[in-house]
Amino acid sequence: MPRRPIRVPGAPEAPLRAAFTALRARLGTPEDFPPAVLAEADRAAAATPAPSGVDATDIPFCTIDPPGSADLDQALHLSRTATGYRVRYAIADVAGFVVPGGALDAEAQRRVTTLYFPDGHVPLHPPSLGEGAASLLPGRVRPAVLWTIDLDADGRKLVADVRRARVRSRAALDYAGVQRQIDAGTAEEPIGLLSTVGRLRLRLEAERGGISLDVPEQEIVRYDHTYRPTYRAPLPVETWNAQISLLTGMTAADLMLLYGTGVLRTLPAAPDGAVGRLRRTAHALHIEWPHHVSYAALIRTLDPHLPRHAAFLQECTTLLRGAGYTVFRDGGLPAVATHAAVAAPYAHCTAPLRRLADRYASELCLAAGAGQAPPDWVLAALDALPARMRDGSRRAAAVERGCVDIVEAAVLADRVGDLFDGCVVDVEEHRPAVGTVRLADPAVVGRIEDERGAPLPLGERLRVRLTHADPLAPHVRFAPA
């Protein structure tokens, strides 16, 4: 599911720091790496790897990430061809540094994903690798898994190739800077084409019924010595860049399905009840959703800069909660091979520095592209991978939910008893006096209960009173005023 980062500009105040520390302890979040893991990572980072793969250091790749990022998984280069466009996407080759069955591998199996907190992150790999030798830092020759995907003039895939390569990124760019260049018309072609190719891929996504959620980032800003939650809508360039990653993941899935062994990211179609709940939420937020309009079509009409639309897009992430990993091997194709939001087969393969499954997907694709059997260490770990990724994803989701609860409680901690305007977006089926309310201002969602037992007015605006808000015992609570 999409991550909802919460950014707290500047160092968080003591109550927030204490609450984040307590959350880490409660979830059993791994912290420092064991000495043996650090030592193995340092040895791998210091070793001079033998040249492997093709030499692609002449291609002027660049990375595009949030400012200050050091764990750079992907580097991009776009160009025109006689028939359309060429996408080159270099992915950090983590397998070149991790010895299967070693201490570093075992620790990655335990951590599964990088975890993000407002006051820092818990990385999948030690910094000497994840932010050093394996990261596609500018000016450094790095091993990579290089995807080359040719598209026609409409953005449709023609042919694709994947192989190991040596690459050298020329620049580490950030989204805001790239957006400014594209808007001003000053971006060089490899960057300027991101707008062209991204829009073509979005058009094809709409054609096949796929959905990209431009989920706003929840940002906590300071106002008069207190906190206030707001939403930061994603820039267009972030959406276009995500389309390149999606294209690569779809290409990887097709390749693994063709060769009969792989690991896919799958999502069944949302049940009618979940879509019905979203319809009630849309009504509560005064978003018109005619019955003849599909969910996918509605999403494309929303503007994440508008608070009501931003709130609805956040709720839409609930339809992605059934996503999982599906393994298949030896030509036995899975019963469900598609991702409902992508509306096509799809695989996670573009973030190996931050997500365990991507290392395996890359190796499976490299083997398939070369017409060879996958490495034994990949096959040996494949069956256990979905459960491992499920557990890691649950922990990441718990971190996200916990951080949201803490920050919202901190925002409202000194306002218990105050009145707010909100709307009831959900009511429990067997307890109609209990549900969920979304405030109009500030951007907070919380539990609401009518102590008299009266049914809550689903889909209607309501004046509510804050009854509980404590960062150390999060989950804000409200009652009808």
Buried (B, 14 or more C-beta within 10 A) or exposed (E): BBBBBBBBEEEBBEBBBBBBEBBBEEBEBBEEBBEEBBBBBBEBBEEEBEEEBEEBBEBBBBBBBEEEBBBBBBBBBBEEEEEBBBBBBBBBBBBBBBEBEBBBBBBBBBBBBBBBBBBEBBBBBBBBBBBBBBBBBBEEEBBBBBBBBBBEEEBEBEEBEBBBBBBBBBBBBBBEBBBBBBEEEEBEEBBBBBBBBBBBBBEBBBEEBBBBBBBBBBBBEEEEEEBBBBBBBBBBBBBBBBBBBBBBBBBBBBBBBEBEBBBBBBBEBBEEEBEEBBBBBBBBBEBEBEEEEEBBBBBEEBEBEBBBBBBBBBBBBBBBEBBBBBBBBEEEEBEBBBBBBBBBBBBBBBBBBBBBBBBBBBBBBBBBBEEEEBBEBBBEBBEEBBEBBBEBBEBBBBBBBBBBBBBBBBBBBEBBEEEBEBBBBBBEEEEBBBBBBBBBEBBBBBBBBBEEEEEBBBBEBBEBBBBBBBBEEBBBBBBBE
